[in-house]
Amino acid sequence: MPGKRIAITGAGPIGLEAALYARLRDFEVVVFEKGNVADNVRSWGHVRLFSPFGINSSEWGRGALPDADLPAADALLTGVEFFGQYLLPLSQHPRLQGCIQENTRVLTIGKRHFWKGDAIGRRSRLESPFTLLTESQQNGEQVIEADFVLDCSGTFGNHNWLGDGGVPALGERQLSERIDYLLPDITGKDESRFAGRRNLVVGSGYSAATVIVALGSLTEQNYDTEVFWLTRKSTDTPLSGIDGDTLRGRADLTARANELAANAASKINWFPASYVRQIGKASDGSIQVTIETNTEQGGANCKVLTIDNVIANVGYHPDRSLYEELQIHECYASQGPMKLAAALMGESSANCMTQSSPGTDTLKNPEPGFYILGAKSYGRDSRFLLRIGLEQIQSAFDLIAAEAA
Ligand SMILES: Cc1cc2nc3c(=O)[nH]c(=O)nc-3n(C[C@H](O)[C@H](O)[C@H](O)COP(=O)(O)OP(=O)(O)OC[C@H]3O[C@@H](n4cnc5c(N)ncnc54)[C@H](O)[C@@H]3O)c2cc1C
């Protein structure tokens, strides 16, 4: 659509796919990326995706790279392979030349001459351009205008906290530099930090399971390596898993992590119904963690562990400061956009593979022309899949076409 400008925040897989989709329809596009292309995927580059390349990539993306040596549709790539073999070539596509501004952070987004409470539900709000305040070392602060905005800035890296109820544990804020909130490469480049050490892992999702399995293999090579694993619910196994999971990699990961927790001979010490109450640094540089475990009788026991590393895989949340001056209706539980969040709450299956995209309408917000896509659209709900994000892009452009008409 010539003459219409689309600004995209984030050059992750969904931001890049959306940018190409827009350029193939002749929109003017600018993508702002606070780091480098696909920074988040590269940060967990050593982890293997559990869904195959064929559903992680779009038809239009693969079609635009006829000369690239693309992976097979059923290939299970690591993050680094997905980046090198697909996302990087996609970002270098001639149609995206000059469109991606790396090392440029979007600070916040508003509407020219319209404050947050103005012109609710009026067409005049749509007709006024968005103003994006950006910052980069090269250009300092700038204000850029756009007719439509796609917020594809993900959630990875905006970590949740370790303590009870999701608030920081006592001392956590002061010690956060010593805590791994992402996914360290335990059997690769970060091995020396974890081998022969006492390591605490907190969390019960697939990230925690990935870390536990990696630590499990370290304990087999280095007998001095010890692992303590805290999960907050009182369940029979740390991960509940999905009945009849069709994704082999994910099913194997769940089974292996649960097996390590159950095996008394393994060096993985699992504490269910537990959370971190306090964390601090001892004079010898080690970390002292007070953990609280709820008892079946309704009380709680406290225990102090002296450890070397804390890996907090306790989830991520969206950065809502980007759109706090816009009219966004968000869910009070997941912090995702309300309509989509409501549809996801009605989705009973824990298996994200069986999820279908809840439909075009669920992407709509009170703010016309603004769409939250990709992992950020699910807020704190970790079930997002790239396959869904690719469907969202097509739906968002149906809405944009109607709004631009
Ligand atoms: C370990 C792991 C394994 C996963 N495996 C799978 C899998 O097998 N299959 C699957 O379908 N999904 C998987 N996912 C889930 C999901 O598909 C990925 O998280 C995916 O990277 C989401 O893509 P995205 O583009 O929405 O966000 P991201 O990849 O998080 O990209 C967001 C981008 O926005 C940038 N950014 C953030 N804030 C700003 C700002 N203010 N200004 C400018 N730029 C900004 C970031 O630097 C980043 O580059 C996995 C996730 C993780 C963490």
Ligand as a Chemical Component Dictionary entry (heavy atoms), coordinates in Angstrom:
data_LIG
# 
_chem_comp.id                   LIG 
_chem_comp.type                 NON-POLYMER 
_chem_comp.pdbx_formal_charge   0 
_chem_comp.three_letter_code    LIG 
# 
loop_
_chem_comp_atom.comp_id 
_chem_comp_atom.atom_id 
_chem_comp_atom.alt_atom_id 
_chem_comp_atom.type_symbol 
_chem_comp_atom.charge 
_chem_comp_atom.model_Cartn_x 
_chem_comp_atom.model_Cartn_y 
_chem_comp_atom.model_Cartn_z 
_chem_comp_atom.pdbx_ordinal 
LIG C1  C1  C 0 14.223 -21.262 24.765 1  
LIG C2  C2  C 0 13.027 -21.047 23.892 2  
LIG C3  C3  C 0 12.662 -22.010 22.980 3  
LIG C4  C4  C 0 11.532 -21.809 22.152 4  
LIG N1  N1  N 0 11.199 -22.788 21.262 5  
LIG C5  C5  C 0 10.136 -22.601 20.458 6  
LIG C6  C6  C 0 9.782  -23.587 19.477 7  
LIG O1  O1  O 0 10.381 -24.654 19.365 8  
LIG N2  N2  N 0 8.716  -23.329 18.662 9  
LIG C7  C7  C 0 7.992  -22.166 18.751 10 
LIG O2  O2  O 0 7.064  -21.978 17.956 11 
LIG N3  N3  N 0 8.293  -21.231 19.678 12 
LIG C8  C8  C 0 9.335  -21.409 20.520 13 
LIG N4  N4  N 0 9.638  -20.456 21.454 14 
LIG C9  C9  C 0 8.695  -19.331 21.693 15 
LIG C10 C10 C 0 8.784  -18.154 20.688 16 
LIG O3  O3  O 0 8.452  -18.586 19.401 17 
LIG C11 C11 C 0 10.118 -17.437 20.681 18 
LIG O4  O4  O 0 10.273 -16.806 21.926 19 
LIG C12 C12 C 0 10.272 -16.383 19.561 20 
LIG O5  O5  O 0 11.561 -15.864 19.617 21 
LIG C13 C13 C 0 9.244  -15.243 19.652 22 
LIG O6  O6  O 0 9.459  -14.391 18.566 23 
LIG P1  P1  P 0 9.102  -12.815 18.631 24 
LIG O7  O7  O 0 9.579  -12.244 17.337 25 
LIG O8  O8  O 0 7.696  -12.638 19.003 26 
LIG O9  O9  O 0 9.956  -12.225 19.854 27 
LIG P2  P2  P 0 11.522 -12.202 20.146 28 
LIG O10 O10 O 0 12.225 -13.299 19.450 29 
LIG O11 O11 O 0 11.642 -12.134 21.618 30 
LIG O12 O12 O 0 12.014 -10.848 19.475 31 
LIG C14 C14 C 0 11.718 -9.583  20.002 32 
LIG C15 C15 C 0 12.759 -8.585  19.491 33 
LIG O13 O13 O 0 12.365 -7.264  19.915 34 
LIG C16 C16 C 0 13.517 -6.567  20.360 35 
LIG N5  N5  N 0 13.070 -5.503  21.277 36 
LIG C17 C17 C 0 12.540 -5.648  22.515 37 
LIG N6  N6  N 0 12.201 -4.449  23.036 38 
LIG C18 C18 C 0 12.501 -3.519  22.099 39 
LIG C19 C19 C 0 12.395 -2.106  22.053 40 
LIG N7  N7  N 0 11.881 -1.402  23.078 41 
LIG N8  N8  N 0 12.819 -1.454  20.953 42 
LIG C20 C20 C 0 13.334 -2.146  19.903 43 
LIG N9  N9  N 0 13.483 -3.497  19.895 44 
LIG C21 C21 C 0 13.057 -4.176  20.975 45 
LIG C22 C22 C 0 14.384 -7.648  21.011 46 
LIG O14 O14 O 0 15.731 -7.250  21.092 47 
LIG C23 C23 C 0 14.144 -8.832  20.065 48 
LIG O15 O15 O 0 15.079 -8.863  19.009 49 
LIG C24 C24 C 0 10.760 -20.625 22.269 50 
LIG C25 C25 C 0 11.151 -19.654 23.213 51 
LIG C26 C26 C 0 12.260 -19.854 24.012 52 
LIG C27 C27 C 0 12.632 -18.779 25.005 53 
# 
loop_
_chem_comp_bond.comp_id 
_chem_comp_bond.atom_id_1 
_chem_comp_bond.atom_id_2 
_chem_comp_bond.value_order 
_chem_comp_bond.pdbx_ordinal 
LIG C1  C2  SING 1  
LIG C2  C3  SING 2  
LIG C2  C26 DOUB 3  
LIG C3  C4  DOUB 4  
LIG C4  N1  SING 5  
LIG C4  C24 SING 6  
LIG N1  C5  DOUB 7  
LIG C5  C6  SING 8  
LIG C5  C8  SING 9  
LIG C6  O1  DOUB 10 
LIG C6  N2  SING 11 
LIG N2  C7  SING 12 
LIG C7  O2  DOUB 13 
LIG C7  N3  SING 14 
LIG N3  C8  DOUB 15 
LIG C8  N4  SING 16 
LIG N4  C9  SING 17 
LIG N4  C24 SING 18 
LIG C9  C10 SING 19 
LIG C10 O3  SING 20 
LIG C10 C11 SING 21 
LIG C11 O4  SING 22 
LIG C11 C12 SING 23 
LIG C12 O5  SING 24 
LIG C12 C13 SING 25 
LIG C13 O6  SING 26 
LIG O6  P1  SING 27 
LIG P1  O7  DOUB 28 
LIG P1  O8  SING 29 
LIG P1  O9  SING 30 
LIG O9  P2  SING 31 
LIG P2  O10 DOUB 32 
LIG P2  O11 SING 33 
LIG P2  O12 SING 34 
LIG O12 C14 SING 35 
LIG C14 C15 SING 36 
LIG C15 O13 SING 37 
LIG C15 C23 SING 38 
LIG O13 C16 SING 39 
LIG C16 N5  SING 40 
LIG C16 C22 SING 41 
LIG N5  C17 SING 42 
LIG N5  C21 SING 43 
LIG C17 N6  DOUB 44 
LIG N6  C18 SING 45 
LIG C18 C19 SING 46 
LIG C18 C21 DOUB 47 
LIG C19 N7  SING 48 
LIG C19 N8  DOUB 49 
LIG N8  C20 SING 50 
LIG C20 N9  DOUB 51 
LIG N9  C21 SING 52 
LIG C22 O14 SING 53 
LIG C22 C23 SING 54 
LIG C23 O15 SING 55 
LIG C24 C25 DOUB 56 
LIG C25 C26 SING 57 
LIG C26 C27 SING 58 
# 
